[in-house]
């Protein structure tokens, strides 16, 4: 099985911009580096890999057939480095060598949805994604306020619009928004998977969104967590499952409206996926959990 270059997108952000909108949402503005270009306002791994992979994995395209609007678009291309897979990846902020992201958009609004335009060519059933995390520093750690992740799995050779609602697990206003765009998924990434993105936007009404609800969603907190998790807005008996980045189940906890705290002190630092399901195994909520002590 191919390996993914270890990029763990931890949610520890130092805000370095005063923007209240998505930076460079049409990917029109780029800055040249030695052997690669980077989209203004976005971090990539181009500087880390361009000496081995010319141009890097996040590319500017000016081909009219690969643009939705304006004069250019973002092309994320998965490449190989020896036995490793290097995904095409962009994030608001800087992707550091240890996998953390420094930066983000200084953002205190509560958008209803994220939209954009995409084309995708997956190799061998690969999956691309666009992820948004709205968070707030509570004085001691950063907590997730709202989140969405849009996954692309089907071959799509002409631009299509995506619109997805942001699920809120808190009534607080965020102070930071982080967007992560990636052309491949985990250890299942394959060389050649290509994601084109253009014209990203936040929206503040329900136009074009199906099944959107202003009801607060079930979630977990704090996130990042240390030793204890609290289930937020749970109104029924449920199971909380935790999976590591390889998909291995590392925890199963029974929770209820009256018992919503979970001890996770035995788990090591890292990124996990959580899933909350009712006792009939109907999924209620899912998302990403980071443990950092």
N, C-alpha and C positions, 0 to 999 in steps of 0.2 A: 504494500500500500504506500502511496506517495505521502510525504510529510508536508505539512504547511509550515512555512517560515514562522517562528513563534512570535506572533503579534497579538498580545492580549490587550484589548482596548479597555483599560481601567478608567473608572470615572473619577479621577482626581484632577480637576481642571483649575488652572490659574487663568483668570479672565484677562485677556490682553487686547480686547477691542471694545469700543463703545457702540458698536453697531446694534441696531434694533431690527435688522432684517438679515436674510440669508446673504452671505457675501458672494459676490460674483455669481448670481444664480443661473445665468446663461452661459457661464464659462467662456466669456468673451475676452477676458484680460489674463495674460500669462506673462511670467517673468522667466527669461532664459537663464539656465545654469550651465555648468560645464558638462555638455553631452546630454542635457535634458531640459525640458521646460516644466514649470509648475504653475497651476492655476492660482491667481492671486486670491488670498483669503483662505486657502486650503492647504493642508499638509498632505504629503505623500511619502512614499518610501523611495522616490526616484533618486535622491542623493545617496542612499545606501546601496542601491543596486545598479545604478547606471554604468559603473565601470565594468560590470559583468554583463548586464543586459542593456544594450544601447537604447537610450530614450527613456528607460525606466518602465514602469507598468501603468502609469497614469499619463495619458497622452492628449494633446490637443489635435482635434481633427478639423480641417477646413474643407473637407470633401462635401460638396453640396448634398450628396445622397446620404450623408451621415449627420446632418444638421437639422434640427427642428426649427429653430429661429435664430436670427442674427447671422454672424459670419463664422462661428465655431461652436464646438460642443466638446464634451468630455468623453474620452474613450478609455475605458479601464480594461486592460488586457492581462490575463493570467499567463505567466511565463514560468519556465523551469530554470532552477539553478542546481545542477547536479541532481541529487535525489530529492531536492526540496521543490515545493511549489511556491512561487512568489505571486500573490494575487494583485490585481489592479485595485488600488485602494486610495481613497481620499477621505479626509476628516477635517472638520473645522478645528484648526489648531495644528500643533506640531506632533507628528508621530515620533516618539523618542526611541532610542536604540533598545531600551528595556521594555518597549511595548506600550508604555503609558502615553496619554495624550495631554499635552500642555496647551491650554487655550480654550477656545469656545466662543460662542457669541454671547455677549452680555445681553440678556433677554429677560424681560419681566412681564411679558404678555402670555395669554393662554389661547393660542390658536386652536381652532377646531380640527384642522387637518393639514396634511402636507400633500402637495401635488407636484407633478413633474411629467416629463415625457421621456420614454425609454425605448431602446431596441436591445435585444439580447440574443446571443448565440451561445447556448451552453454546449459543452463537450461532455459526453458520457453521463448525462443526467445531472450536471452541475447545477448549483443554485447561487444566484446573485441576490444582493439585498441592499435596501436603503433603510437606515435606522435613525430615529430621532429620540434623544433623551433630554427632557427638560428637568432641571434639578435646582436645588437651593442649598446653600450653606447655612446650617442651623446653629452655627457657633462652635460646634465640635466636629461635625462631619457633614458630608454632602448627602442629601436625601433626594430620591427620585420623586418628581411631582407628576410627570406625564411621560408616556412612552409610546412609540409604535415602531414596528419593523415590517417592511413590505418585501416579500420574497418573489423572485422571478425564476421560474423553472422551465418555461416553454420557449421554444424557438420563435422569435418575433423579429422579422427582418424589415419591418416598416414601423415608424414611430407610432406609439400608442400612449395615451395618457394614463397615469395612475393617480388615484386619489384615495387616501386612507385616513380615517379618523385617528386622532391622538387620544389614547386612553389615560384618563387622569385617576390617580390613586390618592390625591390630596387636594384640598380646596385652597391650598396656599398658591401664591404666585411664584414662579421660578425666578432665578437670577441668571441662569445660564442655559443655553441650548447647544447641544452637540449633535452634529450630523455625521454619520459614517456611511460611506458608499463603497461597496466591495463587489468584485466580479466573480468570486468563487466562495465556496462554503467549506471551511474547516479542512480536515484531512481528505475530503472527497473532491477537492479542487483539481481541475485538469487543465493542462497547458492548452491555450487557445480559446478558452471561454472569454467572451467579449461582451461588455456592457457599455452601451452608449447612454448618456444622460444629458438632458438639456432643460432649461427653463423651470427650475425648482421654485416653489412658492408656498408660503403659509397662507391659510384662509381662515376667516373668522365668522363664517356662517356655514350652514349645512348644505349648500348647493353642491349637488353631484355626489354626496356621500350617502351611502345606504347603511341602514342599521346603526346610525349614530345616535348616541344617547348622552345627555348631559349628566346622567347619574354617575356618581363616583364609582370607579371600578375596584374590584378586589385586587389587592396587591400586597407587597411586603415592604417592611421598613425596619431599621434604616437600610439604605443601600448606597454606598458600601456598608457592610455589617462587620461586627467583630465576633461576639460570642452568642448573641441572642437576636432572634428575628421576631417581629410582631406582624401578624396577619391583619391587614387593614380592610375595614368595611365588610368583613365576613358576617353573613347572616344565617349560616346553616352549618351542620356538621360537614367536614371535608377532610381530604387527604392532601398533604403537601409533599411533593416529591422533588428531590434535588438530583441533578445529573451533572457530571463533569463534562469537560469539553470533548471527550471521546464518546459521549453518550451513555456512559456507565452510570447506573443509579447508585448514588452514594448516601441517600437518606430518604426515609419514608416516615412521616409524622402525622398523627391524627390530631386535628384541630377542630374547634367549634366556636360558636359565638361567645362562650364562656371560658374557653381555653385557647388563647390565640398567641401565646408566647412559645417559641421553639428554641431549644438549646442547640447551637451549632458549634460549640467550642472544640469538638473533635475534628472538624474539617480544617484543612490547610488553606492558606491564602490562595486565591485564584478566582477564576471566572466560572460560574455555574449557571445552569438553566433551571428555573423553578417551574413547577406546574401545580396548580391548585385544582382539584376535582372534587365533585360531590361523591357521596358514598355509592352512587350508581355508576361512577367513573365518567360522568359527564364533565368535560373540562370547563372550568370557570374562568381561569386566568393563567397566563404564562408570561415569562419574561426572563431577563438576565439578572443574576445576582452576583455581586462582587464581594468577596471576603478579604478584608485588609486590616491587619492588626498592627 
